[in-house]
Amino acid sequence: MSLGKKLGFIAAVLVITACSEQEQAVTESAIRPVKIFTVEGGNSSAIRSFPGVVDAAQRAELAFRVPGSVQQLLVREGDLVEQGQLLAKLDPTDFAITLKDRVATNDNAARNFERAQELVEDGNISRLDYDRMEAKMKTSAAALAQAEQDLAYTELKAPFTGRIAVRHIENFEEIIAGQNIFRLQSDGDLEIEISLPETLVRMLNPAPDQVRRDKVKAQASFEGRQDDSFPLTIKEISTKADSQTQTFQVTLGMAAPKNFAVLPGMTATVALDLSRLMNTAVVHWVPVRAVVAESELKAQVWVLDSETMTVSSRQVEIGRMSGSRIEVKSGLQGDEEIVSVGASYLAEGMAVTRMMQSEQAVPRADDPA
């Protein structure tokens, strides 16, 4: 929809609403049930807190690449291991036998090919027979290389320095290729994963080619150490929402504290300071039905005073529309409460009561026709 069409649609809505309001003279003494919407994005809500889960920055599930019987498990859960250290071994007997067979087969094929080279030069064998012997020699060489590799795969080594978090099996078990044996995780830097709503993700990544994460100050705190905070850096922001929670996963990096043990699986509270983003561009998205027109066809909303439970009108500047939401460029602040359903029936200073979200807004018997 073009900008002109959007503005035309909004103007039409405002005209209809204005006419409706002029036709309905509501008494100030009536208490009107209304639905309330809380405005997001103001400076008062610049610091937001979210629960998070700690994990190692580098982690891997380790498995053998060949099946077999576990002969030795050389480490236990909690052990610190170095890169390249031997962690477990399979029984190599069958693989060693296969290797000997492949060595013999390859030696025989190599000798036959050497003789074929001499015979083909003298014309004693056809070129076709020579090509077959050459192919057989190459095939046996490849089979030998695979047997050597399979024998090497009977040893499981650490791909990086870290700590054994989980051991999935016991000695002498029969395992299949790819079955998890250990979970290895780095013993240094950590990651914390949190889930953010769409509104905040839009602030961090307002466009595909624009990222504002460097303007966000993030800190983590832990139970029992609430007075201590640990700086975080935003590493990744998921581009697909969770199908159930409709939130986006955000991964933050954290250096391991030196005097405080933080282990993978622990919970944390992550505080995001969004003030630098909100100071540069405060955007409020409110329900379209919350915006009505006053007598001069100027956009306004009804703001709730939660102490007196009365409403007052306020002019606002509107912008883009997106689905059932409309952008308010000015006139509102974060955490203010406005009427989202029932705004057409209100008057200045009218007393209202909060209506449950499941209820429907319908005209009352004493409303003017």
N, C-alpha and C positions, 0 to 999 in steps of 0.2 A: 504494500500500500504506500503511495507517495505521501510526502509530507503534507501537501495541500489537501489530499483526501482525508488524512488523519485529523488535521485541524478542522476541516469541514464537519467531520463526524462528531468531534468533540463539541463544536459550536452548536450542532443540532441537539446533542444531548443536553447542553446547558440551557438552550431555549425551551425545550420540552419541560425540563425540570423547573425552570423559572415560571412557566405558565401554570404548572401543577401547584407550585407553592402559592401563586397569587390567588388560585381558586380555593385554597384550603386555609382558612383562618383558624389556627389552632390556639386554644386558650392557654395562657401561661401557667395556669394552675394545674393543668393536666400533667401527670407523670408518665412519660413516654418510655416504653421498653425499646432499647436500641442495641445493636451489636457494635462492639468496640474493636478498633484496630490500633495496635501499638506501632508507632513509627520507628523504624530502625535507622542506624547510620549516623546519629549525632555524636558530638564530642563526649557527651555523658556516658556513651557506651563504647568509647574508643578502645578500652581494654577489655578484651573478651577472654574467658577461660574455658578450656576444653579438657576432658579426660583423655589420657594417652596411654599407650602401652610401649614399654621399652623392648628393643631387640638389638642384637649385635649388628654393627655396620656391615660386617662381612660374615656370611654364614653359608654353609653347604651341607647337604646330605651326601654322605660318602657311601659308595657301593662298589662291589666287585663287578668287573665287566664280563666275567665268565661264571658259570655255575660250578658248584662243587661242595665239598665237605669242609667246614671250618676246622682248621688244625690248631690255630693259635689266635687268641685275642690278647694283644700285648699292652693295651691301655684300658683304664677304667674311667667312669664318669668323673669329671672334675679335673682330670690330668691335663697339664699344660704340655703341648707337643710342638716340636719345631717343624718347619717346612722340610719335606722329604723324609721325615721320620717314619719307620715301618710301624703300622698300627695293627695289622692282622694278616694272617696267611691262610690260604686254602691248601688242602692236600694236593701236592703237585704230581703225584705218581702217574695218573692217567695222562696228564699233559706232557710229562717227560717221555713216556712211551710213544705218544703220538709224534713228538719231536724227533725221536730216533728213527721212526718209520719215514718221516718226511725227509730226513737227512739222507737216508739210504736211497729213497726214490729219486731225490734230486741229483745225487751223485751218479746214479745209473743213467738218468736222462742227459746229464751233462756229457758223460763219456760217449753215449750214443750220438749225440749231436756233433762232438768232435770228429768221430769217425765219418759221419755223414758229410761233413765239410770236405774231407779228403776224397770221398767217393763221388760226390757230385762234380768236383773239379775234373775227375777222370772220366766222367760220364757213366759210371757204374750204377748209379741210382737216378731216378727221375727227380725233376725239380719239385714235383708234388710230394714225394716221400721226404725230401729234404725239408720242405716247409712244415710238414707234419711233425718231424722230429724237433724242429726249432720251436714250434708251438708247445709241444709236450715239455721241452726243457724250461720254457718260460712259465708254464703252468705249475710245474713242480717247484720252481724257485719261489713263486708267489705263495704256494702252500707251505713251503718251509718257513718263509717270513711270518706267515700267519701263526704257525705253530710256535715259533719263538716268541711272538707277541702274546699269545695265549698263556704261555708258561710265565711270562713276566707279569701278566694280569693276576696271577695267583697271590701276588703281594699287594696289599693296600697301603698306600703312603699318604701322608698329610700334604695337601696341595698348598697350604699356607700355615704360618704359625698361629696357633690359637689354643682353645680349650675344648676338650670333649664335653659336650653338653648332655648328650644322650647316647647310650649304647642299646641298640635295638635287639641284639641276639645274644646267645650264649655259645660257649665252645662246643664243637662237634655237631652243630646243626647243619642240615643240608639247606643250601640257599640257592636261589636262582639269580641269573644275571640281572643287575639293576636293583636288587633288593637292598633297602637301606640298612646299613651296618652301624654307622655312627652319624651323629650330627655334630659338626665342627663349627665353632664360631670364634671370631676374632676376640682378643682379650683387651682391646683398646677402645677405639671410638664406638659410640653407640648411636642408635637411631630411635626416634619416638614417632609413632604413627597416631594421628588424630583424624577426626572426621569433621569437615566444615560444610555449612549450608551453602546453597547456590549463591546467595547474596554476597558472602565474603569471598568466595572463589572468583566471582566476577570482579571484585575490587582488586584481587591479587593479579589476575590475568584478564584485564579488560578487553584484550584483543589477541588474536593468534600471534602477532608479531610484537606484542608489548607486554612486558613482565614488570611488576612493581614489587616483587617479593623482597628486594633489597631495602625497601623503605619500611619494612615491618620489623619491629623489635620483638623477638620471641625469647621467653625464658621458661624454664621448667622448675618445678618444686616437687618434693616428695614427702610422703607421710612421715612424720617424726622429725623432719628437717624443713618445716615450713618457712623458717627464717632465712634459709639459704636458697638462693636462686642460681640456676646454671644457664648460661647463654646458649641459644640454639640458632641454627641456620636452616632455612628452608631449602631442601634438596630436590624434592619432587612434588608435583601436584597432579593428581589423577585427572584425566580428561573425560572420564565416564563416571556417572553417578551410580552409587549402589542401588540395585533394583528395589530393595526393601526400604532402606532409610532415606533414599534420595539425597545422600550426602556424598562428598568427594573426599577421597583419602589423601592426606598430606603427610609427607615424610620429612622429618626434621633431623638434622645431625647434631650430635653433642659429644664433646670430649669427655672421656671417663674421669670422674672426680678422683683426686689423689687421696683424699682423706675420708671418703665416704663410698661405701660399696653400693653400686647400682648394677643390678643383674638383669639380663633379658627375662622378660615375663613380668617384671615389676610394673606397677601403675604409677603414673605421674600426672600432675596438673600443669597444663601448658597455658601460659598467658601470652596473648598476642596484643601488642600495642599498635593499633591501627590509626593513631592520631595523625601521622604524617600523610596518610592517604586521605583521611577525612578532611584535613585542612586544605588540601589542594582541590578536591572535588567531592562535595557532599551531594549525594544523590539519594532521594527518597522515592520509593515506589509504593504507592498506595492503591487500594481498590478503586476502580473507576466510579463505582457507586458512592464513594465517599466525597466526590467532588460534585458540587451543585452550583447553581448560578444565583446570584443575588439580582436585585431589581434592574441593575444596569448591565446584566449579562456578564458580569465578571465572575471568574471562578472563585469559589470559596469552599471551606470545609468547616465542620463543627467540631470544636476542640472541647474535650471533657475536662472539667475541674473535678478531680477525684475526691477532694475533700468535701465540697458542697454538693457533688453529683448534679451539677448544672452544666449547660453547654453555652458556648459563645462562638459567634461566627468569626472567621478570619480569612481574608483574601490571600490567595496563593497564585503563584505563576506556574502554569503547567507546561509540560513538554511532550515527549514521545509517549506512545501507547504500545504496550506489549501484552497481548492477550487480554486478561481481565484487570491488568494493572496500568497505571498511568504515572508518569514521572512528575514530581513536584520539584521545581528548580529552586524556589524560595518561598518562605512563609512558614516553614515547619522546622522543628528541631527534633533530634533523636530522643526517643523514649516518650514523646508526647502521645497522648491517646486521642483518637479522633473517631467520630461516628462513621461506621462503614455501611450499615444498613439502617434505614429509618430516617436518613438526613432530610428527606423531603417534607417530613411532618414536624420539623422543629422550629422553634422561635427563640429569639435572644433571651438567655437566662432561664430557659425552661428546665425543669427538673426531669431527670431521666433515671432509669434503672438499667442495669446490665442484663442483657438477654443472653441465654445460653446459645452457644454456637449451633446447636442442633435445631433450635426453634426457627420458625419462618416469620418474616416481617409481613403482617397483614393489616389492612386498615381496621380501625376500631369502629364501634357503632356510633360513637359521638364525633367521628371525623366528618368534616364537611364533604359533601358529594362533589 
